[in-house]
Amino acid sequence: MHWIAIILTTAVLTLILYWLLITTEGVYLGRRIVVWLYDITAHKYDGIKEFDAEAEHFFLIRPLLVRLRRVPNPLVLDVATGTGRLPHFLLEAPTFNGRIIGLDASEKMLKLANEKLRPYGHRASLVQQVADQLPFPNNQFDLITCLEALEFFPSDTAALQEMIRVLKPGGTLLVTRRKGREGKAFIGRYRTVQQFEAHLRQLGLEDVHTNPWQTDYDQVFSRKPA
Ligand SMILES: C[S@@+](CC[C@H](N)C(=O)[O-])C[C@H]1O[C@@H](n2cnc3c(N)ncnc32)[C@H](O)[C@@H]1O
């Protein structure tokens, strides 16, 4: 009986630890733990993700370029840029003639982004900062993106408010909504499509539109009123 209790307790504790550190990547333990987990696993990130250039261009970059087509020399901010996925694929597109700033809290993720973005010179720059304190004046960016990251911030609302503050009137915001079984594991933080869209509208955004994208994420586009 004694041994059964020990085995059951160990199993429950292992499950809780797995949920806290792997499934939800430390978000219930605070921002420092999230960033530390990204720092210690940064070297594996691109290998795990295996981004497919053709799919990235078709499903991610093409819709952004459509929204930027009337903006000369657009200025873009990628919040939680990680290893520079979005800046890299956007700058690779021959029709993109703007500049992009990638922001992330993890030093090690940014180190890898820096290597990837070096060929683009002054058109790409990187900033180490947290998403709910963006070091930019109001109304600066034509486009702000935040991919696969909102669910890891201490408050997605605070980060969204900052993104809206620094977005130009009429500018586009692209964020992702975590979905599926793993999305629902973010207890107290998960939002359905309707709840997520309503949340963006409550924050003052318009033209809110959800695009199914990957197994775990939807793309959600919106616009700051002009
Ligand atoms: C799953 S990765 C996504 C990276 C990139 N957007 C992509 O699509 O590959 C999540 C990123 O969010 C960053 N991050 C987590 N919490 C953050 C915070 N509070 N402020 C800024 N960045 C944060 C992590 O360092 C990590 O690089």
The ligand as a Tripos MOL2 file, in Angstrom:
@<TRIPOS>MOLECULE
LIG
   27    29     1     0     0
SMALL
NO_CHARGES

@<TRIPOS>ATOM
      1 C1          7.5440   29.9420  -29.6550 C.3       1 LIG1
      2 S1          8.7220   31.2380  -29.7390 S.3       1 LIG1
      3 C2          8.1590   32.0960  -31.1820 C.3       1 LIG1
      4 C3          9.2930   32.7550  -31.9060 C.3       1 LIG1
      5 C4          8.9340   33.3260  -33.2920 C.3       1 LIG1
      6 N1          7.8820   34.3160  -33.2090 N.3       1 LIG1
      7 C5          8.5460   32.2190  -34.2440 C.2       1 LIG1
      8 O1          7.4180   32.2090  -34.7440 O.co2     1 LIG1
      9 O2          9.3910   31.3560  -34.4990 O.co2     1 LIG1
     10 C6          8.2330   32.3160  -28.4220 C.3       1 LIG1
     11 C7          9.2100   33.4820  -28.2180 C.3       1 LIG1
     12 O3          8.6300   34.3850  -27.2770 O.3       1 LIG1
     13 C8          9.6840   34.9450  -26.5090 C.3       1 LIG1
     14 N2          9.0940   35.4860  -25.2880 N.ar      1 LIG1
     15 C9          8.4870   34.8010  -24.2980 C.ar      1 LIG1
     16 N3          8.0340   35.6440  -23.3560 N.ar      1 LIG1
     17 C10         8.3670   36.8910  -23.7630 C.ar      1 LIG1
     18 C11         8.1330   38.2050  -23.2370 C.ar      1 LIG1
     19 N4          7.4590   38.3900  -22.1050 N.pl3     1 LIG1
     20 N5          8.5790   39.2620  -23.9410 N.ar      1 LIG1
     21 C12         9.2410   39.0870  -25.1190 C.ar      1 LIG1
     22 N6          9.4890   37.8810  -25.6570 N.ar      1 LIG1
     23 C13         9.0520   36.7960  -24.9960 C.ar      1 LIG1
     24 C14        10.6240   33.7760  -26.2840 C.3       1 LIG1
     25 O4         11.9150   34.2010  -25.8960 O.3       1 LIG1
     26 C15        10.5760   33.0980  -27.6630 C.3       1 LIG1
     27 O5         11.5950   33.5750  -28.4890 O.3       1 LIG1
@<TRIPOS>BOND
     1     1     2 1
     2     2     3 1
     3     2    10 1
     4     3     4 1
     5     4     5 1
     6     5     6 1
     7     5     7 1
     8     7     8 2
     9     7     9 1
    10    10    11 1
    11    11    12 1
    12    11    26 1
    13    12    13 1
    14    13    14 1
    15    13    24 1
    16    14    15 ar
    17    14    23 ar
    18    15    16 ar
    19    16    17 ar
    20    17    18 ar
    21    17    23 ar
    22    18    19 1
    23    18    20 ar
    24    20    21 ar
    25    21    22 ar
    26    22    23 ar
    27    24    25 1
    28    24    26 1
    29    26    27 1
@<TRIPOS>SUBSTRUCTURE
     1 LIG1         1 GROUP 0 **** ****
